[in-house]
Amino acid sequence: MHAFRPLLRKSLFNLFAATLAVGALVVPRVANAEALLLIEADSGKVLQADNATIPWYPASVTKIMTAYVTLKAVKEGKITLDTLLTVSPTAASQAPSKMGLRPGTQLTVDNALKMMMVKSANDMAVVLAEGIGGSIDGFAAIMNDNAKRLGMTQTNYVNPNGLPADGHVTSARDLGILARSFLRDLPEYESYVHIPAIRFGKRVTGNFNKLIGRYPGADGFKTGFICASGYNLVASATRNGRRLIAVVLGANSGTARAVKAAQLLERGFSQDSLSWLRPSLGTVENLVPVDASPPNLREEMCGGHRKRPASDDDDALIATNGAAGGSGALTGGAAQVTFFTAGLQPPLMKASELMASAPAAAEPVVVYTGPTRTGAALVAAVAADSDQQNPPKARGKKSRVAKKPDASSDAKTAAAKPDAKSDAKSDAKSDAKTAAKPAARKHAAAKPDAAAKPAASSDQAAAKPAKPKAATKPKPAPNNS
């Protein structure tokens, strides 16, 4: 019996390989399908690769390299985590997601990193870039030098935050190489990639990576989104001392990318007993790059069919996105975290339900402006940041209430109504200001900021892979987080 075992294995292997070959001929690759990659962190062994070497817009997963360059500078003694950096007008003008700190505000490298990695703050990425590289261009050159050194042959950086820019590209392959390099080269700073939440003044922001606190063993890395890229995620998890890295590019929602990553990771952790059945895919460095242009998913991600503007902080359940095709067909509400071994062991969980559940309780990490502080000084710094967050519109409401009994004010309001209506019509012609109409009819003295609010919610629809220009406040640039 033992003598026949090698022959049986060889026959099964040949049958499996032939099936894969036939499948590749019958089902051609779709240019803008999702890109998926699963590798072992220690060895770089590829466990799954689908479109992994097609160029892709990285969006905010760019910030993994921004953190890598920053922490490498810390490790080499060029700066410290306590080094104070200043928010420049350029940093303050970046599109959301951002912290929104005013120009001239100072904060430490440590706090800027935490804000960038958890909230995906685009302004903090520029603060770090200017503090280390002197400028966005200078820092991008350092990023590209590191990418070349690490073997990221499909990657080119133009900025530190991943906002749309011509020539700002990567691939799932290169992101797998970068994640491995981060863990290998900077193990002492690994905590930055799996902070569950931060508290800044009165605001608490959870990590956009939905695996953190939900998927057992999840311990990294970073999310990203622009309209052209779709929803991206680099994730890692450790089980029984074995660490895997999953890369998902082009998912159709924030939940979908998390479900995909959970499925990939679960598949990898369940493969050991049947690894001899699959042909070796080699290591991530040996994956052959594809010479092509990155797919542009703008219409699919940010077209008119969206009920609300897409953003990186997308809480929509994957079950509501349908399962007719594409990513939905693989990550619908019934999708379970079990794959190749489905016939050998029971499914572990429903991935969509897992990602929809509340994360495990965790104390948010406190971040603040100013120099490094402890004890009473830290409490005072947090209180000062909280005071800065008091919304000015609260005072405006009080003043309007105080004027209400004034009969002359009511008369002015009645007289002003026609003008308010024409203003509302004018606002409706500009992007995402339709909410100005009811406000104008209701209140003659409608403030300009009331009409401006909806513009921020629709800025995602304008995301295009074009060179970033100096931001103009009346028309925010596309979100990326």
JOQUI-V830230 format. One record per helix or strand of 2 or more residues. SS is the DSSP state (~ for helix, > for strand). FROM is the first residue (numbers start at 0). LEN is the number of residues. If there is no record, write none. Layout:
BEGIN
ss:SS from:FROM len:LEN
ss:SS from:FROM len:LEN
END
This chain:
BEGIN
ss:~ from:1 len:25
ss:> from:34 len:6
ss:> from:44 len:6
ss:~ from:58 len:17
ss:> from:83 len:3
ss:~ from:88 len:4
ss:> from:105 len:3
ss:~ from:108 len:11
ss:~ from:121 len:12
ss:~ from:135 len:15
ss:> from:168 len:2
ss:~ from:171 len:14
ss:~ from:186 len:7
ss:> from:196 len:4
ss:> from:202 len:4
ss:> from:217 len:9
ss:> from:229 len:10
ss:> from:241 len:10
ss:~ from:253 len:16
ss:~ from:271 len:6
ss:~ from:283 len:3
ss:~ from:297 len:5
ss:~ from:317 len:4
ss:~ from:325 len:5
ss:~ from:350 len:6
ss:> from:364 len:3
ss:~ from:374 len:14
ss:~ from:392 len:11
ss:~ from:406 len:23
ss:~ from:435 len:7
ss:~ from:447 len:10
ss:~ from:458 len:4
END
